[in-house]
Amino acid sequence: MAVLALSTALFGLSTPAAFAQPPAEQPVPASDKQLDARDRALVAAAEQEGRPEVSILVAAEKGRSDAAAAELRSIGAKVRSTEKDVDYIKATLSPEAARKAARLDSVRSIDVDGLIAQDDPKEAGAGNPLPQPAPGANTPRSNPYMPTRDTHAAQFGQLFPFWDGKDVTVAILDSGIDLDHPALAKTSRGDRKITDWYDANAPDSGDGTWVAMSQDTHTGQFTVGGKTWTAPATGGPYSVGVFSETNGASDLGSAGSELGGDVNRNGVRGEKIGVLQDVTTKEVRVDLNGNGDFTDDKPMIDYKVKQDVGFFGTDNPATDVVERVAFVVQTDKSVYGTEDTPFVDIGIAGAEHGSHVAGIAAGNDLFGGKVEGAAPGAKLMSVKACLTTTSCTDSGLTDGVLYAARNGADVVNISIGSLPALNDGSSARAQIYNRIIAQYNVQLFISAGNDGSGANTVGDPSVATDAVSVGSYITSATWLSNYGSETKQRENLHPFSSRGPSENGGFKPNIVAPGSAISTVPRWNPGAAVPGTYDLPAGYAHLQGTSMAAPQATGAAALLISAYKATHGGKRPPVAQLRTAIYSSARYIDEFGAYEQGNGLFDVFGAFFLLQLGPNTDTVTSSVEVHTVLSDGLAKPGIGVGIHDREGVTAGKKYVRTYTFTRTTGSPSPQFYRLRWQGDDGTFSSQHNVWLPLNQPVKVDVQVNPRDTGIHSAILQLDNPFTLGVDSPILNTVFAPQELNARNGFSYSANGKIDRNEFKSFLVRVPQGTTGLKIDLTGGGAAGKGQVRFIRIDPRGIPTEYPVNSTICYNPDAGGGCATGSPTSRTVTNPIPGVWEFYVEARRTSDVPAAPYSITATAITTQVTPNPDVIPSLQAGVPLARSYSVANSAGAFNGKLAGGPLSSVLNLRPTIAEGKQSQFPITVVPGSTSLRVTTGNPSVAASDLDLYLFNCTTGSCVQTAVSGGATADEQVTINNPAPGRWIALVVGFAVPGGTTDFDYADMFSSPTLGTVSITDTDAQRATGATWTASATVTAASVPPAGRKLRGDINVRTSDGSIVGGGVVQIGSVS
């Protein structure tokens, strides 16, 4: 970007400018297409439950939706809808066909429709915060409680009140917006704020607010299901249905429903309420007083048409909470005269999340005073894609964005996401989001996720290339006002804020914005601040997360769009220009890496000036080698868009990565670009400029020199000095770990002090063959020592402790316990080889400003001999003496060799075909301590099998465990399994040549089957140590025909963690 003298004289200019278009999508080869692990699990669950169909969301190859629909029909699919403008198809088909669908020529990617869990944004846990003054009617607009000032949104709105979101509609894709909250009722100009309310969840998605209506119609008095109803005697005819307060096992009927099964707030759970629809006019009446007479109920139509709103319950003005729930009706699924069931939706904002997000983006006169959301003049479109629990639906998240884009939204907020292992933006939803953004010129702002502080934890769908992924920022003032926590750092990132890059080196998150806020929630909710800080009135709560950061950015963008529309004849800015203005003007925070913050903190003023000038950057694509444990699974194996080298990097060793840049838009003549590095610590260097011709690849070498250990990241900016804005910012991230080898005794230690609300990251390379990775922490616990924890991130970017946005594993306990072990010592058995990250964090309630800590990572590698120990035969009840030797070839530990119960084992060598499944029933005996199932050793080496385990002990089968890697070697283990029937399901996901033989084994362990008893005691086992332990093997009884007995002998640390072992194989028992 050329240096510019920006002036307010430019505000009124309508500067014409070319803007970058996204590069054309390249078709994905059929050999590289497959369902991801989550989708495979959903298909397997449907199969086991006996469901004949699953619903899929299909991103067809660009321009090939008709061909994709035809191919889907050819494998038996029912195509429900086709959206040709974005090449999006919804279909239902058999589970077996779903696996085939992923590889169809015209299909780019597939998502199986299911539920996606939201993170809990509540701040919980023990602590004694410093009491703070509560926000209220006299709180100024610029405040730390609703910190819109951090992006300069508050200041911009005060300086330019005529551009405070006026003429902008913000769509909130979430759990629905409360229609009964004063701060969400009017814009700053007194106009109706919520202009549309739509449920994007399908009637069969699990959303309990859909009411099945009868095909039979009536007038006057009639009886259905033993109940007499009265419809109007004229008009109609009328269809009837019943809305249940507990409809939907995953929604209103769930124990996790925020409404608790009591929609009308009268204290009675599970009431049933009649619903009547005029099949001619589509008007709906709801029997609110329960008298069965619909003639005294108001006819309602969709909110968008007449803004009709009804209420379940009657408020008691003597209480703080409001004992009523607003609702709307939706009639687009009530189609009569077909074989399909008609449905009416009773639209309710049954969870707090959506209303809280809406208040941040565009709330007006919060607390009846001066507190505002980022864009108080903006209007809101409520698009429901979630339930009254913490779940959302895949189809709602996709269809909802399409609805918003087609119905007048100027910008869309999505505070939802999940963390797949391969977070490369290849999901159908991410692909369709990119297309909607381009097709409808509507920008999406999406929360980055709450799975940080580890690298490569950014979630889907924020990894969609053209979506703005938003991380969570916080200042010391907000730490104090919203948490009662004093912190040293003036500005920070929330520890839970997900970090980049995406798996393919993609630039995510793109920006950060404030992620803590006091905002609006439905008024049937009592006020909820961090306990001990202050009290809040009903309808206001503190929530935290990237879910709160995204609407800060969305609302700030609404200000930019408002100003642009006012100065450009009512036109919306091109989305590419909007993104360029935001990214190029964001304030980079030097204390954090580029992989953590992206371009930096959203700056409304900077983005405003640049957008008014009209960014005219060109599109430059990039490709470069990527080295991670998952990089072979990328669309083009081993190739991404930015340097992402988690594996293969050594501190102090230089190497070169070669980029290929291709300019795909702009002048036909070669263009000059400067190459600049932002946020670099000296790790990256390159030539200073490059000429890029149109549509011709150019190679540029980047020298990588990580001088010390840690994560090194920087932004490479390709910038044409004759265009406004940075043309192509590219994220570069390399991981230089501490080695765990003989030179350091296979152990690494670090110590220091950790400030309150601070986190420190460490990397270690775990060698191949390591049998245990042990992390030990000294810190916290006693009074005056602080409250600290450590979290481990595996080489795939997946936290071992989950959810990290919670109170788990602190020392002392913050209320969440530590399910994966002790807060001070935890061990991963047979860890994935590669670069592991772990970080130390001091909680907001840490009782000292800086807590001392020491942390040690040790790689342990043990070998038991003989292994396997083969015993040809045993006599039941007669012990057999054995002896085992153990060698420790890596890190020192304190431990012993331990035995345990024998297992009943079934070994098979079955055959499976591609796309087919095999079921293996297992009857687990009472008292079993574990159940394990394994597959492997395929006759066709490249076979990919998936393994699922179902608990059928209650009469219905529930998926309990899954192993779905890219090979045939899969394993699942359940501790203390319930006795009774279980089923292992093996699926031939990909089998070159059609069929393969493979090894199958299931085993359950129980003392009733016998034991391996070992005589050994805990002792210090140094590197290179060997020792011998005596043992006896006793079989209690003869196993059933076809099954054999085996024993597991484990090397255990003194805290019981397994760091190696062996197997005892018993041929027969007599």
Steps between C-alpha positions, in 0.01 A plus 500: 500500500643833401546761772186714508405831650153418628259784549140548603460675168491152351190393696260594227697358210362216299827363368463240226736210551561157367499236770641153528285203415561162661702262285316232309447176690702207373317165483600243763609160360265217598791315660544784751133524598367341816274559795682638801513320835192673642291428193611139500391469861158648424451255215608206715263606779210517256589153374513350847176666604331350196415834342448448126617849403734781594480859380798648323604852405689502173732758354502405132792588279459855370229516234422129523205482736276338237761234430553443871126462557484243221795308642342502845174363359695227322610360838148518644495846656189714528598855407301734725624833369754646261634855530672550164635846571732356765499137381353373826289185519309339786420133468410189697643158427600175665807495726677272254427740213621794709849353496487469122363851457820661625690363199259600224666697221273804526508513882764719662428426866226365725387567856265257671225690679528475876540701817798722575574588862556865595755588764357614830575875519428529872791587725483260793711361779611583848669827585481821697493786251537861594149649522434757226238767435219358288417642158172685477303785348773751580786299352647693204506358152876458514546246777682175581184295565388509138843588360403626155754775561785253449425484126414874502139413415372705794713800407403475134131488589535806720691693233274388213159422655340507153715195407428292810364205304222694331364322191689180587346164586710262709402134487568304819526129423456348844238383751254779415465856628262584783209711375414614852812696595489883503864530390422290191170665417594826328790647307663824605245675273200330654439254215413137560835326554416136426361493146494126433494182712562170324568143615749347255500161671317228309197333661692171519819659640414446867364855546207453738317819401364348178140380536369223274160601363220271388415442136137468611325834526212628711268792573300568812516244779692177440674223693852373433692256717231500765505879543228734382606821330307797368614666178329800342177400329593703193814524291746220491486211480734450795779256582591421860820403679639492854805685625665326795721687743733198498500421129834384358724274706800716409314828540206598720488152656869493583632548851726764351217716365520851643119512511491188713187365330297795629443734208217698660698544824218382729709240678333204327720296267387328184164665433341452159359798312268486200596658167250574221573609144273633230624297203382771260642818657775320696408698811575321827322508837659369821277389790683709760237472771463125456121501466497317167316789335704667227240767432631708790860481378661757272572387145870541419706486185878495444680778687651641182152565360318678785741484796252285693630402844331285763593413856503177697424583862409814692755724666488562873610864530599443862799287396820598328479232233229514236281190514415487135669390179445678171431291191431535130360257246652377176298343223737429209502127579120468526425360156177302475374248249828308463632181656727704728396615846431873524677685783454830680785644701452667838804725495645568844837630614536214745867556585695807607783479248330661199355794694835566666675503164231729355542748786874523438457557128211744505340545844353842571454675837608206714391542862275777369799730474807576290654156464481386138604213284748570223235616249188618688346643183510164319200274454512131584396186319460204732591173328471201727745216435535371856284334762410590857804295603862566403453325164450634148417314180717462192212570266385804697848649489508463123140577407494788747784685331335453163171633637670805650688578180186472289279703733684824547779440750796732449730306730467169686628397843566133578619437855515124455765249405678175574854367480562223247847348488537608134394863526583596143167652389410202282161428659190545288380777730826696469492462121140619480574793731770619260255478211222685685742780593600544137156446344303731730771746603428432868792469742498234774673554834558174686640421844844336480422252777579452867754218480820706550761596611653226289597562139291360212185492714293736283157354435275425206319681335712807579774338290291575190743705292282809450335503843648737758620281787501690830714424805441629852678810638474654846644797691598528864202734548256231389676233705429722799147618416359169377699250709627696799850389403806723510748424225841632406461504122316804366371297208484130447335215316269269687689177571218296345498695172580255219821557314602439143611409254249273332643165397592619150682803640197718441481846656273441800392668719488813287451756778424524872228693683380526862372165626339588833181699540203580719215474252137412451343159565131399505332667794367171635864447598618652828797734482834320495833672566818328615409407858644745748541793263151656505136416435328550166129540430305234316572501129872581532796264535872473464618252237845448354655337197570552136119480479505848654796620292331424168201735556738776609657469156165455327359812664815696421467390137137618506631850574727481196216378281270771635753770412570345161132479409449863601785616279451260207136536407372227732725230357664240719883491478648211304592231751859477376544874558343471846735218601803681359411818689462308827812285461727776369409742779487262800738589782768234538577422866873445535472280810325223307583289199330531165360148539320620813355833389495493121527855368432640847225692680212634290533878467180665379657837415783352298266267312256785439758725338635223281156377395392849405805530275409174327755218538583361158729210572553212262462134583827314540484128575778319683615144541783354706603178672330426833641252752265375772386154608181560301637682196472191279124531545479847344319549169842497337708280731783690665413831334330796665462874463745611770802353674381271778788284613412334827718203416859481378628828645805522728604810691820643356468323162421708194292379210314636198134488402402601146172680441319501169305824454244552223322829441153419365340847469598849390714645224617278213850641542737381775452676835757593763455376857694572813559206735483612862503303824282594797543353846821321404755422774778444251388153395385585146667687217452532127569725206351848536285512188363296214335560161185296443357460148134414460415129541863388492654330806811657650720329760642682801733344758453566870793434732389355833742530792341422839784603730334370816222267603135596496233603252621754246243672282486804276287651225647524152331797334496514121421864441470688173591860586258625235194331652321587821523231767727201546446277197581166659583445868633146553547333837824310561548277805778262599543294816850451641461256788722395785647163414445209737811287448793339675683832537237634739387168645185513285371774727445875474428739789406864519426727793417857577206708609163521329296817538130486573307449172823417319599187310836365382547244227763226465574248225659155514565247226378157606711227332351210307446201727447702818274304735416786737516880505498619860444867595565609859413842642611663820298812570181619659321304768579657832380845600728769363632273223247591232250299297659345193456214256651346190322391182644260239447535124580201282677527161163528323413817695245321719496574877534190717305674776157618390330743508783743562251787539409362842635456851667161446837392638590806708713476812327566734175373352278769346194276500555297182715218636748332265352197325823420312709461815653723764531878465872459569589185302343338194627243253400420142541131421645426154493867398478599134860557391573856397495847649288534813417837649417562862433826671490627855222738596422701813128547555322831561452388865867429559568637850836657412582738215777266377505131592825300493491180298719223371395260226671189364425287196646150488490249215498145636570193286480158659522148363377183669657162420367254398226674305283325422543235766341195339365235737378198299263374769388557857304300750210695651570611854867400492751790508790492254823679593648745250776762492516828305779747439443868435734748330465877515678655203382860544400738781531409866189433706384341820291190443465125475369212291138417584260226408124486509197301399499269203298582191265293289614546138342431164745500207360488146626547146188622316460655155334834432410686181523872434189681619379198697482438873549202730351473847657301783288439812680494836355380830690665784502314831414677829794654681697573185756776538555576132378422149731538203448443127770516233533461123809490282735305272292527182585280203464810281755735653331832410163403649322750724271343759295678765408351836198589713392359835137506616365442850179297464468397865186709561306362204588780258846540349696818571824584323763510771837508326639547152837463330509630145851571382626471144619138533364161605670517841229610739442452874237601754504442876226539761582489871256325734253405228143414594433127491291366215478545126736723304553519125818582312436637152775494238451700180702455183535868423758468223629169367704509179396208286168454679566259791760434767563253780590649836569408861217559745523458877274587789587441864350579837691471826360370827649349820242223464691374196834475680803713576858581424658568840838675497735553792659842459523832683526862395860608456695761309566373147788692344569530129646166391375319809383139480332289760326165540169418667356159584138420425231233508229452240173340616200419284181481704295301251480365146397778254200452270555332164673727253647728766839488666652654810777756500664721756635853485807593696560872535789719595342756730630818659457545873177691435359210298553634147586242235832559320547167323411135525469159347258218432455149638339268245339183633445229242246286687357441847400161631 
